Amino acid sequence: MFKQFSTVHEILDEILEKVPLARSQLLAQIASGFPNGFGSEPAHEKYIDNLFKLIGPVSS
């Protein structure tokens, strides 16, 4: 079963706890840009899909 997150911040916190070097990689990603409110829908879907790939299955 997958854990439900109520906010994007909770997802990011989970990533930062589970993935070595995640904080530095996240900062690099933010610096290079990522989908924003004006981006295309496929770009947003790919971004969120990649976040879930980083987290992997999470037990509740």
C-alpha positions as CSV (number, residue, x, y, z in Angstrom):
1,M,0.0,0.0,0.0
2,F,1.2,3.5,-0.8
3,K,1.3,6.3,1.8
4,Q,-1.0,9.2,1.0
5,F,0.5,12.7,1.3
6,S,-1.6,15.7,2.0
7,T,0.9,18.3,0.7
8,V,3.8,18.5,-1.7
9,H,6.0,19.5,1.2
10,E,5.3,16.1,2.9
11,I,6.4,14.4,-0.3
12,L,9.6,16.4,-0.4
13,D,10.3,15.8,3.3
14,E,10.0,12.0,2.7
15,I,12.4,12.2,-0.2
16,L,14.9,14.2,1.8
17,E,14.8,11.7,4.6
18,K,15.2,8.6,2.4
19,V,17.6,9.6,-0.4
20,P,21.3,10.3,0.3
21,L,22.3,13.6,-1.2
22,A,18.7,14.5,-2.0
23,R,19.0,17.9,-0.4
24,S,21.9,19.0,-2.7
25,Q,20.2,17.5,-5.7
26,L,16.9,19.2,-4.9
27,L,18.6,22.5,-4.6
28,A,20.3,21.9,-8.0
29,Q,17.0,21.1,-9.6
30,I,15.4,24.2,-8.1
31,A,18.2,26.3,-9.4
32,S,17.8,24.8,-13.0
33,G,14.1,25.2,-12.9
34,F,11.2,22.8,-12.8
35,P,7.6,22.8,-14.0
36,N,5.7,25.9,-12.8
37,G,2.1,26.9,-12.9
38,F,2.5,27.9,-16.6
39,G,4.2,24.7,-17.7
40,S,2.6,22.0,-19.8
41,E,0.6,19.2,-18.2
42,P,3.0,16.5,-19.4
43,A,5.9,18.3,-17.8
44,H,4.1,18.4,-14.5
45,E,3.1,14.7,-14.7
46,K,6.8,13.8,-15.5
47,Y,8.0,15.9,-12.6
48,I,5.6,14.3,-10.1
49,D,6.3,10.8,-11.5
50,N,10.0,11.3,-10.9
51,L,9.3,12.4,-7.3
52,F,7.4,9.2,-6.7
53,K,10.2,7.2,-8.3
54,L,12.7,8.8,-5.8
55,I,10.4,8.0,-2.9
56,G,9.6,4.4,-3.9
57,P,7.0,2.4,-2.0
58,V,6.3,3.8,1.4
59,S,4.5,1.7,4.1
60,S,1.8,3.5,6.1
